[in-house]
Amino acid sequence: MPMASDRKPGFNDTCETCGKDLHACVNCRFYRRGARWDCLETSLDGPVADKEARNYCEWYETRPELFAPGQGRASDRGSADTARGDFDKLFGT
């Protein structure tokens, strides 16, 4: 789901390919599962319930890897599969 790097997505923008919300926690550079409210930004007023749905957080900044073609959630699975295959080759499992 690559994005244009010249602008921040609006609150209601969606991906042209999959239709998912762009201005969502999972696309933000501050999103970290396990951090307080799953966010590294310390100035939040409260947690966001659905991390994959649009939200109105003013601190949102798009994760840089979403600007590059071939990056994003789909390739994360590919990276995990590649790592698992490399592990299997190394240890012969």
Steps between C-alpha positions, in 0.01 A plus 500: 500500500751768394400861558596829343784639709421864426202526737352369822182297437177668601280355772265345243756383240499132406738279306413494130597132483341340806261769630644501854531822697837672465484732802505207746729404786648200318632736230649750745870518585410530870303172507671236715306203632567468872573869560252700709184503285720336229649843425840660557351851496466610863258791447191292418170569673401134506517168318364436152269196507546371144863536386413415136213748463527870422551729794539871560837498675691822429832327578471258205810466279510240225752219548782566248498142367146552369638746244707234322339263247484142623487595865222479756297226662499254209879497472531456878359150453746438218791609718390264776470213253846577362651510849329172591635337182852626572476363853384161371789489249753593767389242756360238261157489660 
